[in-house]
Amino acid sequence: LLPPGGVVLDNGTPTSRITQEAVPQGAFAALSRRPALRGCCGAPAEFLWVFLDEAHEAVAGKPFRTKVIARDAHGRQARPADCETLRVDLGLSGGARLSRDTAVNTWRRAALELVIENEVAEVVKAEVRIESPDPSMDVLLHTSQIKFTSGPAHRWSLTVRSKEDGHLPPAHAQDVAGSIPPGQVTTWVVGKMLGVAVSIHDRFGNRIALSSAGLGPLLARSDVLAGRLRLQPSDGVLEVDASGEIATIAVVGQRPGLAEIWLEPAAHNASSAIAKELRAQTTRTIMFVQDPDEAVEGADGVESAPSPPSVEALSADDARWAHRAQEVREAFQHAWSNYRQHAWGKDELMPLSNSGKDTFGGVGATVIDSLTTLWLMGLAPEFERAAAFVKEELDFTRADSDVSVFELVIRGVGGLLGAHTLSGRRIFLDRARELADRLLPAFNTSSRLPWPKWNLARGRPGPPTGEPTILSEAGSVQLEFRALSEQTGESRFREVADAAFEAIQAAGITGLMPVYLTPPDRYPVRAVNSKFAFGALADSYYEYLLKQWIQSPTEVRFKKMWISVLNELPGLIRPRPTAAAARGPPPSYKLVEVSPGGDTIWKMDHLSCYAPGMIALGLGELPKEDLAEGGLNATWWSVAQGLTESCVSMWTSTKTGLAPEFVVLKSAAPFSTSAVPKAARHSFLRPETAESLFYLFRATGDEKYRRWGEQLFQAILDHAKVPTGFCSVQDVTQAPTKKIDELQSFVLAETFKYLYLLFSPADRLDLGRYVLNTEGHPLFRPPRTW
C-alpha cells in the first residue's frame, strides 16, 4: 500500500508516460472542496488515485475506499462533462472485487469513487485503466498494491493430518480449518503418526497470530490418553511455528476405537469460561482403525458387531425386558434369513411369493438399510455377509431406472455411512462416497433443489413432470451429505446439500412451511400454495433442522429455526397447548393439517408420530436458557407425552392393534378418531410410533413406554408375520388380516431397531455420541459442552 496520499496518473496533453508522486495526507480533501469555476475548468490532463483509508485499515471484510480524481493541466478540477466520456476500469487480483454499491464510470464533480472489498488476507494487485473515446489518445495504465490483513479473531480450528507415508488416502483425512464444523470425526490408521495443527481464524477463515488470543501456551488433552492415544511431547504442550500463526503436536493411535482431543490453556489463571469455549471450538473425534491392507475383517483389532449383553450384566429394570429385546432380535432374524434365502441382492423381499423386487434400482436396498440394525443387535455373522455384499456385489451401474433421490440418500448413503460410523470399516465410506458422487448431478438445477428422481446408471433425471418439489425430500439430504464431507474431507457433498437448504430458505418463509415448493427447474424458488402439515410431505425437513444443529452445534441458526417451528406448531395441534394444560395430566394431543386458506383439515398421519420423539430429543439437547424462554420445557414435555399417547392409540384402537396410514378426527374436543377411511386402512408397519417410544423412554425412564412398545410388537407378530418374513397389511380393521406381498426395508432399518433399542440398556446406542438420520442410521455428533 503506497503512502495514504495516493498515486498521480499524468497523461500530459497527451502522453503515455505515467509518473507517481507522493501527495500529502489531506490533499484530496482540499481538491474536493475546490469549487468548479464556470468556464475555467479544462479537459482532464492528469489523474490522482487517492486511498481514503489509512494503510493499516485495509482489513479483510471491511470496505477499502478509494477515489480517482481528474485534474486539468493547471491542477484544477477537470471539466465534469469531459470526465463523463472517459472509460475507467479497475482490475483486481485474488479475491478482491468492487463493492456492489460502486457505480463504475459514474463521475461526481470530476471524481470517481471505487470501493474495494476483499475477504482474503492477501496482497492485491490493483490495475487502473483510463481510456478516452478519442482513439488518438493513449490508454493510461497504472498498477499499485493493496495489502489486506486479517480481521478480528472469530474462531479456533484444530486440524488433523498425517506426518508420514502410509496413512489413509487424503479422502479419509479432514481439514477442519475449512468449512467442516468442529467436534466431528476423522478416520486414521493405528500406529501412524499424525500432526495436530491449531490456529485462529477471522470470520472469513484467514489465520491470525495465536498471541492475539492472549492465552499463552496451549495444551492438547484427550479423554483416552491411557492406551489408545499417545501425545508427543507427552506433556501435551503445543509448539508455535515461526509465523506465530500455527501451533502443532504429534499424535499416535495405539489401538482401534474412538478418541477425543481438544485444547486447554496452559495458564492456571485462565477463566473457566475461556477454557470451556476453547474446548468447544477445538474438540475433534478420531476413529482409529486397523490398516485395511494388514487387517482381516472380523480379526483381532478390527471392530466387529458387539454381542448382546448377558442378562447378568444388566440392571434390574433392563433385565426384566431382556426377553423382549431378544424376541425382537429373533423377529428381525426371521425376516433377514428369508430375505437372504429368497431375495438376496434385490431391494426388498416379497414374502408371499418367496422372491424379491427392485424398488430402488436394484442396489440391494434391504442389505444397505439393515447394516446398522445387524450391528446394534450383535448379529456378527449376518453383518459380515452383508459387508461382503457391499464390498463385492454392490454395483450402482446396474441401477438403470428412475429412483427417488431422497430415498437413495437416507437409505443408501445413510445406511452405508451408519455402518462406517459403527464399525469404522473403510469399505462402507468408499461405497457411500461412490453413491453420493452418482447423485451429485441431480442437484445441478437452476434452483439448486434436486431432481426428485435420478437414474444412477445413466446419470440423468427422470422425465420432467412439472410437479412441485416436496419439502421433506429437498430438505432431508443435509445430515447425510454433511456427514459424508466430515468423514472424507471432501466439501462438495456438503456444498450441494447446503445449496438445496438455502434454496428452500430463499422462498422467504420462516417457521412452518407449505409442503410444496416450485419444481427444481424453476428459479427463483417459491412456495407453492399448498397445505401446512407435520406428517407426509413435510416431516423430516423439521426433523433435520434440529438434527443439523445437533450435528453441528456451532451453527446455531438451525437451533433457532427449529425453535421457531416449535413456536408455530400449536397452530397444528388440537387442543392447542397452554401453560395451564402443561401443569396437569397431558391431554391426548392430535396433529392436524391446515389448508392454504387456513381451514383445519381434520386428519392425523401416522407419519407425524415422529414428532413427539423429535420434541423429546430436542428438549434434552437445548441449553437451559432456551428451555426457560416462554416456558418451553414444561409446555412441550406435555405435548410430547400427549402426542405419544395418541400415536399409540392409532395402533391399539384398531381390531388388529396395527396403525393405519392416517385417521380422520372429530372437529370438537377431545378430537378423538372419527373414522379410518378405506384409503388409509393399510399398514406398512411404519416405525414412527416405535421411534417416539424409544426417545420418550430414554428421556424419562418411564416403563409405560416399554409397555406400549410391547403392545406394538405383539400386534406385528400376531397379524403381520408369515412363514417367510413379515408383510404389510391391507386392512388393519379386519382380523385375520389380508397380507400385501412386500416387506419395506424400513421395517428392518427402523421398526425392529427402535423396538430393540427400547427394550435394551441405554449403552447399546449412546445418543450423546450419535445422531440418527430419518432412516434410523447413526451418524457421529460432537459431545454437548453446555
Secondary structure as UniProt FT lines:
FT   TURN            4..5
FT   STRAND          7..10
FT   TURN            12..14
FT   TURN            25..26
FT   HELIX           27..33
FT   TURN            38..40
FT   STRAND          46..51
FT   HELIX           55..57
FT   TURN            60..61
FT   STRAND          64..71
FT   TURN            73..74
FT   HELIX           80..83
FT   TURN            84..85
FT   STRAND          87..92
FT   TURN            94..95
FT   STRAND          97..98
FT   TURN            100..101
FT   TURN            104..105
FT   TURN            109..110
FT   STRAND          111..117
FT   STRAND          123..131
FT   TURN            135..136
FT   STRAND          140..147
FT   STRAND          155..162
FT   TURN            165..166
FT   HELIX           170..172
FT   TURN            176..177
FT   TURN            182..183
FT   STRAND          185..189
FT   TURN            190..191
FT   STRAND          193..201
FT   TURN            203..204
FT   STRAND          207..208
FT   HELIX           210..213
FT   STRAND          218..222
FT   TURN            225..228
FT   STRAND          229..232
FT   TURN            234..235
FT   STRAND          239..240
FT   TURN            242..243
FT   STRAND          247..253
FT   STRAND          257..265
FT   TURN            268..269
FT   HELIX           272..282
FT   STRAND          284..289
FT   TURN            292..294
FT   TURN            297..298
FT   TURN            300..301
FT   HELIX           311..313
FT   HELIX           316..319
FT   TURN            320..321
FT   HELIX           322..342
FT   TURN            344..345
FT   STRAND          348..350
FT   TURN            351..354
FT   STRAND          355..357
FT   HELIX           365..376
FT   TURN            377..378
FT   HELIX           380..392
FT   HELIX           396..398
FT   STRAND          402..404
FT   HELIX           405..407
FT   HELIX           408..413
FT   HELIX           414..423
FT   HELIX           426..439
FT   HELIX           440..443
FT   STRAND          453..455
FT   TURN            456..459
FT   STRAND          460..461
FT   STRAND          469..470
FT   HELIX           471..474
FT   HELIX           478..488
FT   HELIX           492..505
FT   TURN            506..507
FT   STRAND          516..517
FT   TURN            520..521
FT   TURN            536..538
FT   HELIX           539..551
FT   TURN            553..554
FT   HELIX           556..568
FT   HELIX           569..572
FT   STRAND          573..574
FT   HELIX           579..582
FT   STRAND          590..591
FT   STRAND          593..594
FT   TURN            596..597
FT   STRAND          600..601
FT   STRAND          603..605
FT   HELIX           606..610
FT   HELIX           611..621
FT   HELIX           624..628
FT   HELIX           629..631
FT   HELIX           632..652
FT   STRAND          662..665
FT   TURN            669..670
FT   STRAND          673..675
FT   HELIX           678..680
FT   HELIX           688..700
FT   HELIX           704..719
FT   STRAND          721..722
FT   TURN            723..724
FT   STRAND          725..726
FT   STRAND          728..729
FT   TURN            732..733
FT   STRAND          739..740
FT   HELIX           745..746
FT   HELIX           747..751
FT   HELIX           752..759
FT   HELIX           762..764
FT   TURN            767..769
FT   STRAND          770..772
FT   TURN            774..775
FT   STRAND          778..780
//
